[in-house]
Amino acid sequence: MLNSKQRAYLRGLANPIETILILGKGGINDNVINQADTALTARELIKGKVLENCELSSREAAQIIAKSTNSDIVQVIGSKFVLYRENENEPVIKLPMR
């Protein structure tokens, strides 16, 4: 669970990164979950976008993917969301302490 200081730090890091997870008409399936899981392992911080033709809202999609990948939701703004999961073997991001 992230505290507000850590969440703010991650929001700042997420600003310049590219959106790598895009959800459309197909919604969330095993392929999307696997892609998110692999990206979180490699990068720890990913940005996703929900297109207008998706039946889920960005918050719903973020919650489903976060639960499936055991990650934390950093933020949801409009159609975009940011997820974080620490890589326990090779951490890339060092979070500020509480």
C-alpha positions in Angstrom: 0.0 0.0 0.0 1.4 3.4 -1.0 1.2 6.5 1.1 0.5 9.9 -0.3 4.2 10.9 -0.5 5.1 7.8 -2.5 2.0 8.2 -4.7 3.0 11.8 -5.5 6.6 10.7 -6.3 5.3 8.0 -8.7 2.9 10.5 -10.3 5.9 12.7 -11.1 7.8 9.7 -12.6 4.7 8.7 -14.7 4.3 12.0 -16.4 6.9 11.6 -19.2 6.4 7.8 -19.8 4.5 6.6 -22.8 1.2 4.8 -22.6 1.9 1.1 -23.2 -1.4 -0.5 -22.3 -4.4 0.4 -24.4 -7.9 -1.1 -23.8 -10.5 -1.0 -26.5 -13.6 -2.8 -27.6 -12.2 -6.2 -26.4 -11.9 -4.9 -22.8 -9.7 -6.9 -20.4 -8.7 -10.4 -21.3 -5.9 -12.8 -20.4 -3.6 -11.2 -23.0 -4.0 -7.8 -21.5 -3.4 -9.1 -18.0 -0.2 -10.9 -19.2 1.0 -7.8 -21.0 0.5 -5.6 -17.9 2.2 -8.2 -15.7 5.2 -8.5 -17.9 5.5 -4.7 -18.2 5.2 -4.2 -14.5 8.0 -6.7 -13.9 10.2 -5.0 -16.3 9.4 -1.3 -15.6 7.5 -1.3 -12.3 5.5 1.8 -13.4 3.1 1.6 -16.4 0.5 3.9 -17.9 -2.7 2.6 -19.5 -5.5 4.2 -21.5 -9.1 3.2 -22.0 -10.6 4.0 -25.4 -14.1 5.4 -25.8 -15.4 2.1 -27.3 -14.4 0.1 -24.2 -17.3 -0.9 -21.9 -15.3 -0.2 -18.8 -14.4 3.1 -17.2 -10.7 3.9 -16.6 -11.2 3.4 -12.8 -12.9 0.1 -13.3 -10.2 -1.1 -15.7 -7.4 0.0 -13.4 -9.0 -1.8 -10.4 -9.4 -5.0 -12.3 -5.8 -5.0 -13.7 -4.3 -3.9 -10.4 -6.1 -6.8 -8.6 -5.1 -9.3 -11.3 -1.4 -8.2 -11.3 -1.1 -7.5 -7.5 -0.2 -3.9 -8.2 -1.1 -0.5 -6.8 -3.2 2.2 -8.6 -1.1 5.4 -8.5 -3.7 7.6 -10.2 -6.6 7.7 -12.6 -7.2 10.8 -14.6 -9.8 10.9 -17.4 -9.2 7.9 -19.7 -5.7 7.2 -18.4 -4.4 5.3 -15.4 -1.0 4.5 -13.8 -0.1 1.3 -12.0 2.9 0.4 -9.9 4.4 -2.8 -8.6 7.8 -3.2 -7.1 10.1 -5.7 -8.7 11.4 -7.6 -5.7 14.4 -9.1 -7.5 15.7 -6.1 -9.3 14.0 -2.8 -8.1 14.2 0.0 -10.6 12.4 2.7 -8.6 13.4 3.7 -5.1 10.4 5.0 -3.2 10.7 7.7 -0.6 10.2 6.5 2.9 7.1 7.3 4.9 
